[in-house]
């Protein structure tokens, strides 16, 4: 592994992996794996999202989040632990914290279109009638990000010495979530808790996250020497990072890196920030037991055995989205 401390995240081209050129593919696999052992994030281009689709989705979510709070709250469905539809301002907090993040968001989940019985596990998606175009663009973005995520997982499987298709069945109709987020304006910074931030430091729950470019700066990643590094992506890139499920499964060989979204300078607190992460989850029955190939004397087994579904439930309680 390259132990060098990076000042920025590596930029990779997914077309190198899918090109059919063995040398380009091998170089992509090594760069992707090394980055996730080192800084934990990469910027990825040629991921399948068009500029037009990205712009259309951002336009739709801005229209939704501009609606009055009482209208948005119609789409906050009790009993779903926030897994579909709207989640209101300050409802979610980072693990280990009680202060809510300065954000609101919307969840779009898996649409099972074959006869897979896992459909029974998933609640139906919730679509705002006030923004009819949201459904079509959100589902298309979901499918394109899911397809790109499957390619990234193929590359990581090769890096881990597994078969390239190792993750395929595990993420088929997986419990993935597209989450448009609005970090809402703060008109009076003195009126919010002193420790309130847009998104407190956290690791993601899932296998991998693919983040569409945000509308403003603020994302930072914690380097292993304790320094916070700002993450910026070019317009044609998505940011890819490993989540806690994949970190557990690889016995922390691939690292779920702590990250946060900091507040802007006080004079910009009254502005909005939008971002759209795609949280790629496996099926609930996936066994997250540490891979044998990732356990040795230098790196003994660090995590107890658990399924993806049980791990997700644990974390939803810790985030304040689900009652025990």
C-alpha positions as CSV (number, residue, x, y, z in Angstrom):
1,X,0.0,0.0,0.0
2,X,1.1,3.6,-0.7
3,X,1.6,5.1,2.7
4,X,2.0,8.6,1.3
5,X,-0.3,11.2,2.9
6,X,-2.4,12.6,0.0
7,X,-3.4,16.3,-0.3
8,X,-6.3,15.5,-2.6
9,X,-8.3,12.5,-3.7
10,X,-7.2,10.5,-6.8
11,X,-9.1,11.0,-10.0
12,X,-10.0,7.8,-12.0
13,X,-11.8,7.1,-15.3
14,X,-14.3,4.2,-15.1
15,X,-13.9,3.8,-18.9
16,X,-10.4,2.4,-18.2
17,X,-12.1,-0.5,-16.3
18,X,-14.7,-1.2,-18.9
19,X,-12.5,-0.6,-22.0
20,X,-11.5,-4.2,-22.6
21,X,-7.9,-3.2,-22.3
22,X,-6.3,-5.5,-19.7
23,X,-3.5,-3.1,-18.8
24,X,-5.9,-0.2,-18.3
25,X,-8.3,-2.4,-16.3
26,X,-5.5,-3.7,-14.0
27,X,-4.2,-0.1,-13.5
28,X,-7.7,1.0,-12.6
29,X,-8.2,-1.8,-10.1
30,X,-4.9,-1.1,-8.3
31,X,-5.6,2.7,-8.2
32,X,-9.1,2.2,-6.9
33,X,-8.0,-0.3,-4.2
34,X,-5.0,1.6,-3.1
35,X,-7.0,4.8,-2.8
36,X,-9.5,3.0,-0.5
37,X,-6.7,1.7,1.6
38,X,-5.2,5.2,1.8
39,X,-7.5,8.3,1.8
40,X,-10.7,6.4,1.3
41,X,-12.2,8.5,-1.5
42,X,-11.8,8.8,-5.3
43,X,-13.2,11.1,-8.0
44,X,-14.6,9.1,-10.9
45,X,-15.6,10.2,-14.4
46,X,-17.4,8.4,-17.2
47,X,-19.9,7.1,-14.6
48,X,-23.0,7.2,-16.9
49,X,-24.7,10.3,-15.6
50,X,-25.2,12.9,-18.3
51,X,-24.9,16.7,-17.6
52,X,-28.5,17.0,-18.7
53,X,-29.8,14.4,-16.3
54,X,-27.8,15.9,-13.4
55,X,-29.1,19.3,-14.1
56,X,-32.7,18.0,-14.4
57,X,-32.5,16.2,-11.1
58,X,-31.0,19.2,-9.3
59,X,-33.7,21.4,-10.7
60,X,-36.4,19.0,-9.5
61,X,-35.0,18.7,-6.0
62,X,-34.6,22.5,-5.6
63,X,-38.2,22.9,-6.6
64,X,-39.3,20.3,-4.0
65,X,-37.2,21.7,-1.1
66,X,-38.5,25.2,-1.9
67,X,-42.0,24.1,-1.0
68,X,-43.5,25.2,2.4
69,X,-42.5,22.9,5.3
70,X,-46.1,21.8,5.8
71,X,-46.3,20.6,2.2
72,X,-43.0,18.7,2.4
73,X,-44.2,17.1,5.6
74,X,-47.0,15.3,3.7
75,X,-44.2,13.1,2.4
76,X,-42.8,12.2,5.8
77,X,-44.3,8.8,6.3
78,X,-44.5,7.5,9.9
79,X,-43.2,4.0,10.5
80,X,-40.7,3.9,7.7
81,X,-37.7,5.1,9.7
82,X,-37.1,7.7,7.0
83,X,-36.3,5.0,4.4
84,X,-38.7,6.5,1.8
85,X,-39.9,10.0,1.2
86,X,-39.1,13.2,3.1
87,X,-37.1,13.5,6.4
88,X,-37.5,16.9,8.1
89,X,-35.0,19.4,9.2
90,X,-32.6,18.3,12.0
91,X,-34.2,14.8,12.3
92,X,-30.9,12.9,11.7
93,X,-27.8,13.2,13.7
94,X,-24.4,11.5,13.5
95,X,-23.7,8.4,15.5
96,X,-22.7,9.3,19.0
97,X,-24.2,12.8,18.8
98,X,-27.6,14.2,19.9
99,X,-27.6,17.5,18.0
100,X,-29.4,17.2,14.7
101,X,-27.6,18.0,11.4
102,X,-28.6,21.2,9.6
103,X,-30.3,19.4,6.7
104,X,-33.4,17.9,5.3
105,X,-33.5,15.2,2.7
106,X,-35.6,12.9,0.5
107,X,-35.2,9.1,0.1
108,X,-35.7,7.2,-3.2
109,X,-35.3,3.4,-2.9
110,X,-35.1,0.3,-5.0
111,X,-37.8,-0.4,-7.6
112,X,-38.0,-4.2,-8.0
113,X,-39.1,-4.9,-11.6
114,X,-38.5,-8.7,-11.7
115,X,-40.3,-11.3,-9.6
116,X,-37.7,-11.1,-6.9
117,X,-39.5,-11.8,-3.5
118,X,-37.3,-9.2,-1.8
119,X,-39.8,-6.7,-3.1
120,X,-41.8,-7.5,0.0
121,X,-39.1,-6.1,2.2
122,X,-39.1,-2.7,0.6
123,X,-41.7,0.0,1.1
124,X,-43.1,1.7,-2.0
125,X,-41.4,4.9,-3.1
126,X,-43.2,8.2,-2.3
127,X,-43.4,10.8,-5.0
128,X,-44.3,14.5,-4.5
129,X,-47.3,15.4,-6.7
130,X,-46.1,19.1,-6.7
131,X,-43.0,18.1,-8.6
132,X,-44.2,15.5,-11.1
133,X,-40.9,15.4,-13.1
134,X,-39.0,14.3,-10.0
135,X,-39.9,10.6,-10.3
136,X,-38.6,10.0,-13.8
137,X,-35.3,11.8,-13.3
138,X,-34.7,10.4,-9.8
139,X,-35.2,6.8,-11.0
140,X,-33.0,7.3,-14.0
141,X,-30.2,8.7,-11.9
142,X,-30.7,5.8,-9.4
143,X,-30.3,3.2,-12.2
144,X,-27.2,4.9,-13.7
145,X,-25.5,5.3,-10.3
146,X,-26.3,1.7,-9.4
147,X,-24.8,0.5,-12.7
148,X,-21.6,2.5,-12.0
149,X,-21.5,1.2,-8.5
150,X,-21.6,-2.4,-9.7
151,X,-18.6,-1.7,-11.8
152,X,-16.7,-0.2,-8.9
153,X,-17.6,-3.3,-6.8
154,X,-16.3,-5.5,-9.6
155,X,-13.0,-3.6,-9.5
156,X,-12.8,-3.8,-5.7
157,X,-13.6,-7.6,-5.8
158,X,-10.6,-8.1,-8.1
159,X,-8.4,-6.0,-5.8
160,X,-9.4,-8.2,-2.9
161,X,-8.5,-11.4,-4.8
162,X,-12.2,-12.4,-5.2
163,X,-14.0,-13.3,-8.4
164,X,-15.0,-10.2,-10.4
165,X,-18.7,-11.1,-10.0
166,X,-18.4,-11.7,-6.2
167,X,-20.8,-8.8,-5.3
168,X,-23.2,-9.1,-8.3
169,X,-25.8,-11.3,-6.6
170,X,-25.4,-9.6,-3.3
171,X,-26.3,-6.2,-4.7
172,X,-29.0,-7.4,-7.2
173,X,-32.1,-5.5,-6.1
174,X,-30.1,-4.3,-3.1
175,X,-31.5,-1.9,-0.5
176,X,-29.8,1.1,-2.1
177,X,-30.9,4.7,-1.5
178,X,-30.7,7.9,-3.5
179,X,-30.7,10.8,-1.1
180,X,-31.2,14.4,-2.4
181,X,-30.1,16.6,0.5
182,X,-30.8,20.3,1.2
183,X,-28.6,22.0,3.7
184,X,-31.0,24.8,4.4
185,X,-30.1,28.5,4.9
186,X,-29.6,29.6,8.5
187,X,-30.9,33.2,8.7
188,X,-29.8,33.6,12.3
189,X,-26.7,31.6,13.2
190,X,-27.1,32.5,16.9
191,X,-30.4,30.7,17.0
192,X,-29.0,27.2,16.3
193,X,-27.1,25.0,18.8
194,X,-23.4,26.0,19.0
195,X,-22.3,22.5,17.9
196,X,-24.8,22.2,15.0
197,X,-23.2,21.6,11.6
198,X,-24.5,20.7,8.2
199,X,-23.4,17.1,8.6
200,X,-21.3,16.1,11.6
201,X,-18.3,13.7,11.1
202,X,-19.5,10.2,10.3
203,X,-18.8,7.1,8.2
204,X,-21.4,5.9,5.8
205,X,-23.4,2.7,6.6
206,X,-23.4,1.0,3.2
207,X,-21.0,-0.8,0.9
208,X,-20.0,2.2,-1.2
209,X,-21.3,5.7,-1.8
210,X,-21.4,7.6,-5.1
211,X,-21.9,11.3,-4.6
212,X,-23.1,13.6,-7.4
213,X,-21.3,16.9,-7.4
214,X,-22.6,19.3,-4.7
215,X,-23.7,22.9,-5.3
216,X,-21.2,24.4,-2.9
217,X,-18.0,23.6,-1.0
218,X,-18.1,22.0,2.5
219,X,-17.3,18.3,2.2
220,X,-14.1,17.3,4.1
221,X,-12.4,13.9,4.7
222,X,-10.4,13.0,7.7
223,X,-6.9,11.9,6.7
224,X,-5.3,9.2,8.9
225,X,-2.9,11.8,10.4
226,X,-5.9,13.7,11.7
227,X,-5.9,16.5,9.1
228,X,-9.2,17.4,7.4
229,X,-8.8,17.5,3.6
230,X,-11.4,19.4,1.5
231,X,-13.0,17.3,-1.2
232,X,-13.8,19.0,-4.5
233,X,-14.9,17.2,-7.7
234,X,-15.0,18.5,-11.2
235,X,-18.5,18.8,-12.7
236,X,-18.1,15.6,-14.7
237,X,-17.0,13.5,-11.7
238,X,-18.8,11.7,-8.9
239,X,-17.1,11.0,-5.6
240,X,-16.8,7.4,-4.5
241,X,-16.1,6.2,-1.0
242,X,-16.3,2.9,1.0
243,X,-18.9,2.6,3.7
244,X,-18.9,0.7,7.0
245,X,-20.4,-2.5,5.6
246,X,-17.6,-3.0,3.2
247,X,-15.0,-2.0,5.8
248,X,-16.4,-4.7,8.1
249,X,-16.5,-7.3,5.4
250,X,-12.9,-6.6,4.4
251,X,-11.7,-6.4,8.1
252,X,-10.9,-2.7,7.5
253,X,-8.6,-3.5,4.6
254,X,-10.8,-1.1,2.6
255,X,-11.4,1.8,4.9
256,X,-14.6,3.7,5.6
257,X,-13.2,7.1,6.0
258,X,-14.7,9.7,8.4
259,X,-16.1,12.7,6.6
260,X,-18.3,15.8,7.3
261,X,-19.9,18.8,5.7
262,X,-18.8,21.9,7.5
263,X,-20.8,25.1,7.9
264,X,-20.0,27.9,5.5
265,X,-18.5,31.2,6.8
266,X,-21.0,33.1,8.9
267,X,-21.8,35.6,6.1
268,X,-22.8,32.6,3.9
269,X,-24.9,30.8,6.5
270,X,-28.1,32.1,4.8
271,X,-27.4,30.2,1.6
272,X,-28.5,26.8,0.6
273,X,-26.3,23.8,-0.3
274,X,-27.6,20.8,-2.2
275,X,-26.0,17.4,-2.8
276,X,-27.1,14.0,-4.0
277,X,-25.4,10.8,-2.6
278,X,-26.3,7.3,-3.8
279,X,-25.8,4.9,-0.9
280,X,-25.2,1.4,-2.4
281,X,-26.5,-1.3,-0.1
282,X,-26.6,-5.0,-0.6
283,X,-29.6,-7.3,0.0
284,X,-30.4,-7.6,3.7
285,X,-29.3,-11.2,3.9
286,X,-25.7,-10.5,2.8
287,X,-23.3,-11.9,5.4
288,X,-20.8,-9.2,6.4
289,X,-18.5,-11.6,8.2
290,X,-14.9,-10.6,7.7
291,X,-13.4,-12.2,4.6
292,X,-10.8,-14.9,5.4
293,X,-8.4,-13.4,2.9
294,X,-8.4,-10.1,4.9
295,X,-7.5,-11.7,8.2
296,X,-3.9,-12.5,9.3
297,X,-1.5,-12.1,12.2
298,X,-0.9,-8.5,11.5
299,X,-4.6,-7.8,11.0
300,X,-6.7,-10.1,13.2
301,X,-10.4,-10.2,12.9
302,X,-11.8,-6.9,14.2
303,X,-15.6,-7.2,13.8
304,X,-18.3,-9.7,15.0
305,X,-20.4,-11.5,12.4
306,X,-23.6,-9.7,11.3
307,X,-25.9,-9.5,8.3
308,X,-26.3,-6.3,6.3
309,X,-30.0,-6.0,7.4
310,X,-29.2,-6.3,11.1
311,X,-26.3,-3.8,10.8
312,X,-28.5,-1.3,9.0
313,X,-31.2,-1.6,11.7
314,X,-28.6,-1.0,14.4
315,X,-27.3,2.1,12.7
316,X,-30.8,3.6,12.0
317,X,-31.4,3.5,15.8
318,X,-28.0,5.2,16.4
319,X,-28.8,7.9,13.9
320,X,-32.1,8.7,15.5
321,X,-34.2,7.6,12.5
322,X,-35.6,4.5,14.2
323,X,-36.8,3.7,17.7
324,X,-35.3,0.7,19.5
